[in-house]
């Protein structure tokens, strides 16, 4: 890969100054001392502290909870004492516990496992110490990114080491049901919530009050995942605001003067559940969480997963973020059990949630393998081999691009070849060097004949399709974290190419370029978290970076290898949306469910992948999570409309046709005659 302008030698200074702030917690001689006197700094200081038992008692005895119990007792013709017993039972199901002994043993186990399967757990000690120094003033919410089950375990482990009180951690009831594991997790600070509260209004009210008390009256802080679930595609999901709304209620009611939010970024060189995620994306049902499954998963002890990174962003003051828009005085006259968020407050919370996800992504560490995934996919699209010498040069070039865009990259330019060899070995289940060139590793695969059709979440794909799709999705998972930085530059390139196609060959009109950019951002507004309320990544900065790579000369667009690489990263997403639009128009139903759309899309894509024609199709079009995200984008964009019962959709034909035409126009700008199915079709399967 070359550029139109010569580049200076990549400057490692900025990235490595930042990366030097990271300390390996499990380095020999520096491991956490799990036997030390544990005297942590609390999130919020009180004159008198509650414990897990008195916290539950505090919830039951609160004026608000007693009023709620009266309302249910009257409505259901039961005694107050009977409803109160039910409330206590619910609180016993929900409530956290704390055992320092269990915490210590868990920490010892994590250290031993981490030493065996990782190259280190790297923590930004400078930022974490700064967060610790600011604790004690008001409630704290720790909001980590969510890519693995390890996320909340790591957070507790790191808090113990840095003498920060371990927060109460929201966990799904799936773990509560695991024999032995649920009890252990509860004693490390987990509190449990059902996946759905539908049909049980009392449970909803009790959980909401427990969360309220945990934030307003308890000293440890709370931790939950704002994305709601693990991102199976390793990309930021549009945030869910249910738990955040509950946690912020004490601020809106005026019980606390402020709440501090700590965005937490967790990055993995290789995610433990990657293989599982790939098959889940293709519709293979997720194994039920169980203690037996947990011990079966211990076979990972024989594998290597590289480095793990954890960083914390700048603390966000809720009071400062919302500013004067918050009117808490009017709530003084409203009874506590009648307090609800209004539409304006919900919109404010959604903006805050997007900002948290933006700040999380900003501190995700880009690894060498993330860049290898981008470059290997580009080489396949260009139908050219990629050897280690070319790969070394191009990783350094891509590293420079990421750093100019503002990303933190964990690659040492001074030992690039050994680092590439090492990370390819870690990911040998995906790629390997064969005759000096990088190649996909043959997939072991799941035998689709063993899967019950009724348990599948999508179309029953053939074994041949799975052989094509699995490696493509595997490599795409490691491209996706890069899209926080690459999506908008890719859109700028597409926007410029669209103007070129209209006849603008020299100076591009800035207003029309921005109009095209906004058009793309609107289409993919559910796909990527692109903008920050605090510090927006402006188009002028992106243009400056692209100029430094010879893609623009002033406002003149100059296509080169770097611009093609950017288009290669966005191509799968364009294909997903285009194929979805085509599939919706092919549906014979006036009203249809999301599953109807997904089945139709997967059937259509499977035919295209196995045919000789590969026009604007990619194996990523089979991924369930991305199809669901795209469906939501179509709803937001006015192409689909939910029916009254919110379970089915109708098309808005003129809007869908307009979007389909737009997507086709952008797909036609891609410089690749076809994406890399030829390579995948020749890939042998071990099955």
C-alpha positions as CSV (number, residue, x, y, z in Angstrom):
1,X,0.0,0.0,0.0
2,X,1.4,3.4,-1.0
3,X,0.3,7.0,-0.7
4,X,0.4,9.8,-3.1
5,X,2.7,11.8,-0.7
6,X,5.7,10.5,1.1
7,X,5.2,10.0,4.8
8,X,7.6,11.0,7.5
9,X,8.9,8.1,9.7
10,X,6.0,7.2,12.0
11,X,6.3,9.0,15.3
12,X,5.9,6.6,18.2
13,X,6.3,9.3,20.8
14,X,2.6,10.2,21.4
15,X,1.2,6.7,21.5
16,X,4.0,5.3,23.7
17,X,3.9,8.2,26.1
18,X,0.3,7.2,26.7
19,X,0.9,3.5,26.7
20,X,3.7,4.0,29.3
21,X,0.9,5.0,31.7
22,X,-0.2,1.4,31.6
23,X,1.1,-1.1,34.2
24,X,1.0,-4.8,33.9
25,X,-0.8,-6.0,37.1
26,X,0.3,-9.6,36.8
27,X,3.9,-9.0,36.0
28,X,6.2,-11.2,38.2
29,X,6.8,-9.4,41.4
30,X,4.1,-6.8,40.9
31,X,1.0,-9.0,41.3
32,X,-1.9,-7.7,43.5
33,X,-1.4,-8.7,47.2
34,X,-4.8,-10.3,47.9
35,X,-3.8,-10.8,51.6
36,X,-3.3,-7.1,52.3
37,X,-5.4,-5.1,54.7
38,X,-8.3,-3.9,52.6
39,X,-9.2,-0.4,53.5
40,X,-10.6,1.0,50.3
41,X,-11.6,4.5,49.4
42,X,-15.4,4.7,49.2
43,X,-17.4,6.2,46.4
44,X,-19.5,8.3,48.8
45,X,-18.8,9.1,52.4
46,X,-21.5,8.9,55.1
47,X,-21.5,9.4,58.9
48,X,-23.1,6.0,59.3
49,X,-22.6,3.2,56.7
50,X,-25.1,0.6,55.7
51,X,-24.2,-3.1,55.0
52,X,-25.9,-5.3,52.5
53,X,-28.5,-6.5,55.0
54,X,-29.3,-3.0,56.3
55,X,-29.5,-1.7,52.8
56,X,-32.3,-4.1,52.0
57,X,-34.0,-3.1,55.3
58,X,-33.6,0.5,54.4
59,X,-35.4,-0.1,51.1
60,X,-38.3,-1.9,52.8
61,X,-38.8,0.7,55.5
62,X,-38.5,3.7,53.2
63,X,-41.6,5.9,53.0
64,X,-41.8,5.4,49.3
65,X,-41.7,1.5,49.5
66,X,-44.3,1.5,52.3
67,X,-46.6,3.6,50.2
68,X,-46.0,1.2,47.2
69,X,-46.8,-1.8,49.4
70,X,-50.1,-0.1,50.5
71,X,-51.1,0.4,46.9
72,X,-50.4,-3.2,45.9
73,X,-52.2,-4.6,49.0
74,X,-55.3,-2.5,48.3
75,X,-55.3,-3.4,44.5
76,X,-54.8,-7.1,45.1
77,X,-56.9,-7.3,48.3
78,X,-54.0,-8.6,50.4
79,X,-52.6,-7.6,53.7
80,X,-49.8,-5.1,54.0
81,X,-47.7,-7.8,55.8
82,X,-48.2,-10.3,53.0
83,X,-47.1,-7.9,50.3
84,X,-44.2,-6.8,52.4
85,X,-43.0,-10.4,52.8
86,X,-43.1,-10.7,49.0
87,X,-41.0,-7.5,48.7
88,X,-38.4,-8.9,51.1
89,X,-38.3,-12.1,49.1
90,X,-37.7,-10.1,45.9
91,X,-34.9,-8.1,47.7
92,X,-33.3,-11.3,48.8
93,X,-33.3,-12.4,45.1
94,X,-31.8,-9.1,43.9
95,X,-29.5,-7.9,46.7
96,X,-25.8,-8.0,46.8
97,X,-23.6,-9.4,49.6
98,X,-20.0,-9.0,50.4
99,X,-17.3,-11.4,51.6
100,X,-13.7,-10.2,51.6
101,X,-12.6,-13.8,52.0
102,X,-14.3,-14.7,48.7
103,X,-12.9,-11.6,47.1
104,X,-9.4,-12.6,48.1
105,X,-9.7,-16.2,46.8
106,X,-11.2,-14.9,43.5
107,X,-8.3,-12.5,43.1
108,X,-5.7,-15.2,43.7
109,X,-7.5,-17.4,41.1
110,X,-7.6,-14.5,38.5
111,X,-3.9,-13.8,39.0
112,X,-3.0,-17.5,38.4
113,X,-5.3,-17.8,35.3
114,X,-4.2,-14.4,33.9
115,X,-0.5,-15.4,34.2
116,X,-1.2,-18.6,32.3
117,X,-3.5,-17.4,29.4
118,X,-2.5,-13.7,28.9
119,X,0.6,-11.7,28.2
120,X,-0.6,-9.3,30.9
121,X,-3.5,-7.2,32.3
122,X,-2.5,-3.6,31.6
123,X,-4.1,-0.8,33.5
124,X,-3.8,2.9,33.1
125,X,-2.6,3.5,36.6
126,X,-2.3,7.3,36.2
127,X,-6.0,7.7,35.3
128,X,-7.2,5.2,37.8
129,X,-5.3,6.9,40.6
130,X,-6.8,10.2,39.5
131,X,-10.3,8.7,39.8
132,X,-9.5,7.3,43.2
133,X,-8.3,10.7,44.5
134,X,-11.6,12.2,43.4
135,X,-13.9,9.7,45.3
136,X,-15.9,10.4,48.4
137,X,-17.9,13.4,47.4
138,X,-21.0,11.9,45.8
139,X,-22.4,8.7,44.2
140,X,-20.3,7.1,41.5
141,X,-21.4,5.0,38.5
142,X,-18.8,2.9,36.8
143,X,-19.9,2.1,33.2
144,X,-17.6,-0.3,31.4
145,X,-17.7,-1.3,27.7
146,X,-18.9,-4.9,27.4
147,X,-17.1,-7.4,25.2
148,X,-16.6,-10.3,27.5
149,X,-17.9,-11.9,30.7
150,X,-14.5,-11.0,32.1
151,X,-15.3,-7.3,32.1
152,X,-16.9,-7.0,35.5
153,X,-14.6,-9.6,37.1
154,X,-11.6,-7.5,35.9
155,X,-13.2,-4.3,37.3
156,X,-13.5,-5.8,40.8
157,X,-10.0,-7.3,40.7
158,X,-8.5,-4.0,39.7
159,X,-10.5,-2.0,42.2
160,X,-9.2,-4.2,45.0
161,X,-5.6,-3.7,43.9
162,X,-6.0,0.1,43.7
163,X,-7.8,0.3,47.1
164,X,-11.1,1.4,45.5
165,X,-14.3,0.1,47.1
166,X,-15.7,-2.6,44.8
167,X,-19.0,-1.3,43.4
168,X,-22.3,-3.2,43.3
169,X,-22.4,-4.9,39.9
170,X,-25.6,-5.5,37.9
171,X,-25.7,-9.1,36.7
172,X,-28.3,-11.1,34.8
173,X,-30.3,-13.8,36.5
174,X,-28.7,-16.4,34.1
175,X,-25.7,-16.3,36.5
176,X,-27.9,-16.4,39.6
177,X,-29.2,-19.8,38.5
178,X,-25.7,-21.3,38.1
179,X,-25.1,-23.8,40.9
180,X,-22.5,-22.4,43.3
181,X,-21.5,-19.6,40.9
182,X,-24.5,-17.4,41.6
183,X,-23.8,-17.4,45.3
184,X,-20.1,-16.7,44.8
185,X,-20.8,-13.8,42.4
186,X,-23.3,-12.3,44.9
187,X,-20.7,-12.4,47.6
188,X,-18.3,-10.4,45.4
189,X,-20.8,-7.6,45.0
190,X,-23.1,-8.7,42.2
191,X,-26.8,-7.8,42.5
192,X,-29.2,-9.7,40.1
193,X,-31.8,-8.5,37.7
194,X,-34.3,-10.4,35.6
195,X,-33.9,-10.0,31.8
196,X,-37.5,-8.9,31.6
197,X,-39.9,-7.4,34.2
198,X,-43.0,-7.8,32.0
199,X,-46.1,-8.9,33.9
200,X,-44.5,-8.3,37.3
201,X,-45.0,-4.7,38.2
202,X,-44.1,-5.2,41.9
203,X,-40.7,-6.7,40.9
204,X,-40.1,-3.6,38.7
205,X,-40.9,-1.2,41.6
206,X,-38.8,-3.1,44.1
207,X,-35.8,-3.3,41.7
208,X,-36.1,0.4,41.0
209,X,-36.1,1.2,44.7
210,X,-33.1,-1.0,45.3
211,X,-31.2,0.8,42.6
212,X,-32.3,4.1,44.0
213,X,-31.0,3.2,47.5
214,X,-27.8,1.7,46.2
215,X,-27.0,5.0,44.5
216,X,-28.3,7.5,47.1
217,X,-27.7,5.7,50.4
218,X,-24.9,3.2,49.9
219,X,-21.2,4.0,49.9
220,X,-19.7,1.6,47.3
221,X,-21.0,2.9,43.9
222,X,-22.7,0.9,41.2
223,X,-21.4,-0.7,38.0
224,X,-23.4,-1.8,35.0
225,X,-23.0,-2.1,31.3
226,X,-24.7,0.7,29.4
227,X,-24.8,-1.3,26.2
228,X,-27.1,-3.8,28.0
229,X,-25.3,-6.9,26.8
230,X,-22.0,-8.1,25.5
231,X,-21.3,-6.8,22.0
232,X,-21.0,-10.0,20.0
233,X,-19.5,-8.0,17.1
234,X,-16.9,-6.2,19.2
235,X,-18.4,-2.8,18.2
236,X,-20.1,-0.3,20.4
237,X,-23.9,-0.8,20.6
238,X,-26.4,2.0,20.9
239,X,-26.8,2.4,24.7
240,X,-29.8,1.1,26.7
241,X,-30.9,3.8,29.2
242,X,-33.2,1.7,31.6
243,X,-30.6,1.2,34.4
244,X,-29.0,4.6,33.9
245,X,-32.4,6.2,34.3
246,X,-33.0,4.4,37.5
247,X,-29.5,5.2,38.8
248,X,-30.0,8.9,38.0
249,X,-33.3,9.3,39.7
250,X,-31.8,10.4,43.1
251,X,-30.2,13.3,41.2
252,X,-33.5,14.3,39.6
253,X,-35.4,14.1,42.9
254,X,-32.7,16.2,44.6
255,X,-31.7,13.6,47.1
256,X,-28.1,13.8,45.9
257,X,-26.5,17.0,44.6
258,X,-24.5,15.3,41.8
259,X,-23.5,11.9,40.5
260,X,-20.1,11.1,38.9
261,X,-20.0,8.8,35.9
262,X,-16.7,7.0,35.1
263,X,-16.6,5.6,31.6
264,X,-14.4,2.5,31.6
265,X,-12.8,1.0,28.4
266,X,-11.8,-2.7,28.4
267,X,-9.9,-4.0,25.4
268,X,-8.7,-7.5,24.5
269,X,-6.1,-8.6,22.1
270,X,-8.2,-11.7,21.8
271,X,-11.6,-12.1,23.4
272,X,-12.2,-15.4,25.2
273,X,-15.7,-15.9,23.7
274,X,-14.8,-15.0,20.1
275,X,-15.6,-18.4,18.6
276,X,-18.9,-18.5,20.5
277,X,-19.8,-15.0,19.2
278,X,-19.2,-15.9,15.6
279,X,-21.6,-18.8,15.7
280,X,-24.2,-16.8,17.7
281,X,-24.1,-14.1,15.0
282,X,-24.9,-16.8,12.5
283,X,-27.9,-18.0,14.5
284,X,-26.4,-21.0,16.4
285,X,-28.0,-20.8,19.8
286,X,-25.9,-19.7,22.8
287,X,-25.2,-22.5,25.3
288,X,-27.1,-22.0,28.5
289,X,-24.9,-20.5,31.3
290,X,-24.2,-23.3,33.8
291,X,-21.6,-24.3,36.3
292,X,-20.9,-27.4,34.2
293,X,-20.4,-25.1,31.1
294,X,-18.1,-22.9,33.2
295,X,-15.8,-25.8,34.0
296,X,-15.9,-27.1,30.5
297,X,-14.8,-23.6,29.4
298,X,-11.7,-24.0,31.4
299,X,-10.1,-25.7,28.4
300,X,-9.1,-22.1,27.6
301,X,-6.3,-22.5,30.1
302,X,-4.4,-24.3,27.3
303,X,-4.8,-21.3,24.9
304,X,-3.2,-17.8,24.8
305,X,-5.2,-14.5,24.6
306,X,-2.5,-11.9,24.5
307,X,-2.9,-8.6,26.4
308,X,-5.9,-7.1,28.1
309,X,-6.2,-3.3,28.7
310,X,-8.3,-1.3,31.0
311,X,-8.5,2.5,31.0
312,X,-10.9,5.0,32.6
313,X,-12.1,8.2,30.9
314,X,-12.5,11.6,32.4
315,X,-15.2,11.6,35.2
316,X,-18.5,13.1,34.0
317,X,-20.4,15.3,36.4
318,X,-24.1,14.7,35.8
319,X,-24.9,18.1,37.2
320,X,-22.5,19.8,34.8
321,X,-23.5,17.7,31.8
322,X,-27.2,18.5,32.2
323,X,-26.5,22.1,33.2
324,X,-29.4,24.5,33.8
325,X,-31.8,22.3,31.8
326,X,-32.5,20.4,35.0
327,X,-35.4,21.7,37.0
328,X,-35.4,19.8,40.3
329,X,-37.3,22.3,42.3
330,X,-40.7,21.5,40.7
331,X,-40.4,17.9,42.0
332,X,-40.5,19.0,45.7
333,X,-44.3,19.0,45.6
334,X,-44.6,15.6,44.0
335,X,-45.0,12.5,46.3
336,X,-41.9,10.2,46.2
337,X,-43.9,7.2,44.8
338,X,-45.2,9.3,42.0
339,X,-41.9,10.6,40.8
340,X,-41.3,9.9,37.1
341,X,-38.9,11.1,34.4
342,X,-40.4,13.4,31.8
343,X,-39.7,13.4,28.1
344,X,-37.0,16.1,28.3
345,X,-35.2,14.3,31.1
346,X,-35.3,11.0,29.1
347,X,-33.8,12.8,26.1
348,X,-31.0,14.3,28.3
349,X,-30.3,10.8,29.7
350,X,-30.0,9.4,26.1
351,X,-27.5,12.2,25.2
352,X,-25.5,11.3,28.4
353,X,-25.6,7.6,27.5
354,X,-24.3,8.3,24.0
355,X,-21.5,10.5,25.5
356,X,-20.5,7.6,27.8
357,X,-20.2,5.2,24.9
358,X,-18.3,7.8,22.9
359,X,-15.8,8.2,25.8
360,X,-15.5,4.5,26.2
361,X,-14.6,4.0,22.5
362,X,-12.2,6.9,22.6
363,X,-10.0,5.0,25.0
364,X,-10.3,1.5,23.5
365,X,-6.7,0.4,22.7
366,X,-6.1,-0.5,19.1
367,X,-3.9,-3.6,19.0
368,X,-1.5,-4.9,16.3
369,X,-4.1,-7.6,15.3
370,X,-6.8,-5.0,14.9
371,X,-4.6,-3.4,12.2
372,X,-3.7,-6.8,10.7
373,X,-7.4,-7.6,10.3
374,X,-8.0,-4.3,8.4
375,X,-5.0,-4.8,6.2
376,X,-5.6,-8.5,5.4
377,X,-9.2,-7.8,4.4
378,X,-8.0,-5.0,2.2
379,X,-5.4,-7.3,0.5
380,X,-8.1,-9.9,-0.1
381,X,-10.4,-7.2,-1.7
382,X,-7.5,-6.2,-3.9
383,X,-6.8,-9.8,-4.7
384,X,-3.1,-9.6,-3.8
385,X,-1.0,-11.6,-1.4
386,X,0.3,-10.0,1.8
387,X,3.7,-11.2,3.2
388,X,5.3,-10.2,6.5
389,X,7.5,-7.5,5.0
390,X,4.6,-5.7,3.3
391,X,2.5,-6.3,6.5
392,X,5.2,-4.7,8.7
393,X,5.3,-1.5,6.5
394,X,1.6,-1.3,6.2
395,X,1.0,-1.8,10.0
396,X,3.3,1.2,10.7
397,X,1.5,3.3,8.1
398,X,-1.9,2.4,9.5
399,X,-0.6,3.0,13.1
400,X,0.2,6.6,12.0
401,X,-3.3,7.0,10.6
402,X,-4.9,5.9,13.8
403,X,-2.7,8.1,15.9
404,X,-3.4,11.2,13.8
405,X,-7.1,10.5,14.2
406,X,-6.5,10.4,18.0
407,X,-6.5,6.6,18.8
408,X,-4.2,4.9,21.2
409,X,-2.2,2.1,19.6
410,X,-0.4,-0.7,21.4
411,X,2.2,-1.4,18.8
412,X,5.9,-0.8,19.2
413,X,7.4,0.4,15.9
414,X,10.9,-0.7,17.0
415,X,10.0,-4.4,17.1
416,X,7.2,-4.6,14.5
417,X,8.0,-8.0,12.9
418,X,8.4,-10.0,16.1
419,X,5.1,-8.4,17.3
420,X,3.3,-9.4,14.2
421,X,4.5,-12.9,14.4
422,X,3.5,-13.2,18.1
423,X,0.0,-11.8,17.5
424,X,-0.6,-14.0,14.5
425,X,0.3,-17.0,16.7
426,X,-2.2,-15.8,19.3
427,X,-4.8,-15.7,16.5
428,X,-3.7,-18.8,14.8
429,X,-7.3,-20.0,14.9
430,X,-8.1,-17.2,12.4
431,X,-5.0,-16.6,10.3
432,X,-1.6,-18.0,9.8
433,X,1.5,-17.5,7.7
434,X,1.7,-20.0,4.8
435,X,4.7,-19.8,2.5
436,X,5.5,-16.4,3.9
437,X,2.0,-15.0,3.1
438,X,-0.9,-14.4,5.5
439,X,-3.7,-16.9,5.0
440,X,-7.0,-17.8,6.7
441,X,-6.7,-20.8,8.9
442,X,-9.1,-23.6,7.8
443,X,-12.2,-23.5,10.1
444,X,-13.0,-26.5,12.3
445,X,-16.7,-25.3,12.2
446,X,-19.9,-26.5,13.8
447,X,-21.6,-29.4,12.2
448,X,-24.9,-27.8,11.2
449,X,-26.5,-31.3,11.0
450,X,-26.3,-31.5,14.8
451,X,-28.3,-28.2,15.3
452,X,-32.0,-28.4,15.9
453,X,-33.7,-26.2,13.4
454,X,-36.3,-24.9,15.9
455,X,-33.5,-23.6,18.2
456,X,-31.9,-21.6,15.4
457,X,-32.4,-17.8,15.6
458,X,-32.1,-17.4,11.8
459,X,-32.1,-19.3,8.6
460,X,-30.6,-22.9,8.5
461,X,-27.3,-22.1,6.7
462,X,-25.6,-24.9,4.7
463,X,-22.3,-26.3,5.8
464,X,-20.7,-24.7,2.7
465,X,-22.1,-21.2,3.7
466,X,-20.7,-21.6,7.2
467,X,-17.3,-22.5,5.8
468,X,-17.4,-19.2,3.9
469,X,-19.0,-17.1,6.7
470,X,-17.1,-18.2,9.8
471,X,-13.6,-16.9,8.9
472,X,-15.0,-13.7,7.3
473,X,-16.9,-12.9,10.5
474,X,-14.0,-13.9,12.7
475,X,-11.7,-11.3,11.0
476,X,-14.5,-8.7,10.9
477,X,-14.8,-8.9,14.7
478,X,-11.3,-7.4,15.0
479,X,-12.0,-4.7,12.3
480,X,-15.1,-3.5,14.1
481,X,-13.3,-1.8,17.1
482,X,-11.4,0.3,14.6
483,X,-14.6,1.6,13.1
484,X,-15.0,4.2,15.8
485,X,-12.0,5.9,14.2
486,X,-12.3,4.8,10.6
487,X,-16.1,5.2,9.9
488,X,-16.2,8.9,9.6
489,X,-13.0,9.2,7.4
490,X,-14.5,6.5,5.2
491,X,-17.7,8.5,4.9
492,X,-15.7,11.6,3.9
493,X,-14.0,9.5,1.2
494,X,-17.4,8.2,0.0
495,X,-18.9,11.7,0.1
496,X,-16.1,13.0,-2.0
497,X,-16.4,10.2,-4.5
498,X,-20.1,10.9,-4.9
499,X,-19.3,14.5,-5.8
500,X,-16.7,13.3,-8.2
501,X,-19.3,11.1,-9.9
502,X,-21.5,14.1,-10.2
503,X,-18.8,15.9,-12.2
504,X,-16.9,17.8,-9.5
505,X,-13.3,16.9,-10.5
506,X,-11.2,19.6,-8.9
507,X,-12.3,21.8,-6.0
508,X,-15.1,20.0,-4.1
509,X,-17.8,22.3,-2.6
510,X,-17.4,22.1,1.2
511,X,-21.1,22.5,1.9
512,X,-22.1,19.6,-0.4
513,X,-19.3,17.4,0.9
514,X,-20.7,18.0,4.4
515,X,-24.2,17.3,3.2
516,X,-23.1,13.9,1.8
517,X,-21.3,13.2,5.0
518,X,-24.3,14.0,7.1
519,X,-26.4,11.8,4.8
520,X,-24.1,8.8,5.5
521,X,-24.0,9.5,9.2
522,X,-27.8,9.6,9.3
523,X,-28.1,6.2,7.5
524,X,-25.7,4.6,10.0
525,X,-26.7,6.5,13.1
526,X,-27.6,3.2,14.9
527,X,-24.4,1.5,13.7
528,X,-21.7,3.8,14.9
529,X,-21.4,6.2,17.9
530,X,-19.7,9.0,15.9
531,X,-20.2,12.3,17.8
532,X,-19.5,13.7,21.2
533,X,-21.5,16.3,23.0
534,X,-18.4,17.5,24.8
535,X,-15.8,17.4,22.0
536,X,-17.1,16.7,18.6
537,X,-14.7,15.1,16.1
538,X,-15.0,17.7,13.4
539,X,-14.9,17.3,9.6
540,X,-12.0,19.8,9.4
541,X,-9.8,17.6,11.6
542,X,-10.6,14.5,9.5
543,X,-9.8,16.4,6.3
544,X,-6.5,17.5,7.7
545,X,-5.6,13.9,8.5
546,X,-6.7,12.7,5.0
547,X,-4.6,15.5,3.4
548,X,-1.5,14.3,5.3
549,X,-2.1,10.9,3.6
550,X,-2.5,12.5,0.1
551,X,-6.2,11.8,-0.2
552,X,-7.0,15.5,-0.5
553,X,-5.0,18.3,-1.9
554,X,-6.9,21.3,-0.4
555,X,-10.4,20.4,-1.4
556,X,-9.4,18.3,-4.4
557,X,-10.0,14.6,-3.9
558,X,-7.2,12.2,-4.9
559,X,-8.0,8.5,-4.8
560,X,-5.1,6.4,-3.6
561,X,-4.4,3.2,-1.7
562,X,-5.2,4.7,1.7
563,X,-8.6,5.9,0.5
564,X,-9.3,2.4,-0.9
565,X,-8.3,0.9,2.4
566,X,-10.9,3.1,4.1
567,X,-13.5,2.0,1.6
568,X,-12.6,-1.6,2.3
569,X,-13.5,-1.1,6.0
570,X,-16.9,0.4,5.3
571,X,-17.9,-2.0,2.5
572,X,-19.3,-4.8,4.6
573,X,-21.7,-2.3,6.4
574,X,-22.9,-0.9,3.0
575,X,-23.5,-4.4,1.8
576,X,-25.5,-5.3,5.0
577,X,-27.8,-2.3,4.6
578,X,-28.2,-2.7,0.8
579,X,-29.0,-6.4,1.0
580,X,-31.5,-5.8,3.9
581,X,-33.3,-3.2,1.8
582,X,-33.5,-5.6,-1.2
583,X,-34.8,-8.4,1.1
584,X,-37.5,-6.2,2.6
585,X,-38.8,-5.3,-0.9
586,X,-38.9,-9.1,-1.7
587,X,-41.1,-10.0,1.3
588,X,-44.6,-11.0,0.2
589,X,-46.1,-9.7,3.5
590,X,-47.7,-6.4,4.3
591,X,-46.8,-6.8,7.9
592,X,-43.7,-8.7,9.1
593,X,-41.6,-9.4,12.1
594,X,-37.8,-8.7,12.5
595,X,-37.3,-12.5,12.2
596,X,-39.1,-12.5,8.9
597,X,-36.7,-9.9,7.5
598,X,-33.7,-11.6,8.9
599,X,-34.7,-15.0,7.4
600,X,-35.3,-13.4,4.0
601,X,-32.0,-11.6,4.1
602,X,-30.0,-14.6,5.1
603,X,-31.7,-16.8,2.4
604,X,-31.0,-14.1,-0.2
605,X,-27.3,-13.6,0.9
606,X,-26.7,-17.4,1.0
607,X,-27.7,-17.7,-2.6
608,X,-25.5,-14.8,-3.7
609,X,-22.5,-16.1,-1.7
610,X,-22.6,-19.5,-3.4
611,X,-23.4,-18.1,-6.9
612,X,-20.9,-16.8,-9.4
613,X,-22.4,-13.2,-9.0
614,X,-21.0,-11.5,-5.9
615,X,-22.4,-8.0,-6.5
616,X,-22.5,-5.9,-3.3
617,X,-22.7,-8.9,-0.9
618,X,-20.4,-9.9,2.0
619,X,-20.6,-12.7,4.6
620,X,-21.2,-10.0,7.2
621,X,-24.7,-9.7,5.7
622,X,-25.5,-13.0,7.5
623,X,-24.8,-11.6,11.0
624,X,-27.9,-11.4,13.1
625,X,-26.9,-8.6,15.5
626,X,-26.0,-6.4,12.5
627,X,-29.2,-7.1,10.7
628,X,-31.1,-6.2,13.9
629,X,-29.1,-3.0,14.2
630,X,-29.8,-2.2,10.5
631,X,-33.5,-2.8,11.0
632,X,-33.5,-0.3,13.8
633,X,-31.7,2.2,11.6
634,X,-34.4,1.7,8.9
635,X,-37.1,2.4,11.6
636,X,-35.2,5.6,12.7
637,X,-34.8,6.6,9.1
638,X,-38.5,6.3,8.3
639,X,-38.2,3.3,6.0
640,X,-40.0,1.0,8.3
641,X,-42.8,1.7,10.7
642,X,-43.7,-0.3,13.8
643,X,-47.3,-1.3,14.1
644,X,-49.4,-0.5,17.1
645,X,-48.5,-3.7,19.0
646,X,-44.7,-2.9,18.3
647,X,-44.1,-6.5,17.3
648,X,-44.4,-6.1,13.5
649,X,-43.4,-3.6,10.8
650,X,-44.8,-2.1,7.7
651,X,-42.7,-0.5,4.9
652,X,-42.9,3.1,3.9
653,X,-42.3,2.4,0.2
654,X,-41.1,5.8,-1.0
655,X,-38.6,6.1,1.8
656,X,-37.3,2.6,1.4
657,X,-36.9,3.0,-2.3
658,X,-35.0,6.3,-1.8
659,X,-32.7,4.6,0.7
660,X,-32.1,1.6,-1.6
661,X,-31.1,4.0,-4.4
662,X,-28.7,5.8,-2.1
663,X,-27.1,2.6,-0.9
664,X,-26.7,1.3,-4.5
665,X,-25.1,4.6,-5.5
666,X,-22.6,4.3,-2.6
667,X,-22.0,0.6,-3.3
668,X,-21.2,1.4,-7.0
669,X,-18.4,3.8,-5.8
670,X,-16.5,0.9,-4.2
671,X,-13.4,0.2,-6.2
672,X,-13.6,-3.6,-5.7
673,X,-15.3,-5.6,-8.4
674,X,-16.2,-8.1,-5.7
675,X,-15.5,-8.6,-2.0
676,X,-13.3,-11.6,-1.1
677,X,-15.7,-14.6,-1.5
678,X,-13.3,-16.2,-4.0
679,X,-10.7,-16.6,-1.2
680,X,-13.3,-17.9,1.2
681,X,-14.8,-20.4,-1.3
682,X,-11.3,-22.0,-1.8
683,X,-10.8,-22.3,2.0
684,X,-11.0,-25.9,3.0
685,X,-12.9,-27.0,6.1
686,X,-11.5,-29.4,8.7
687,X,-15.0,-30.6,9.4
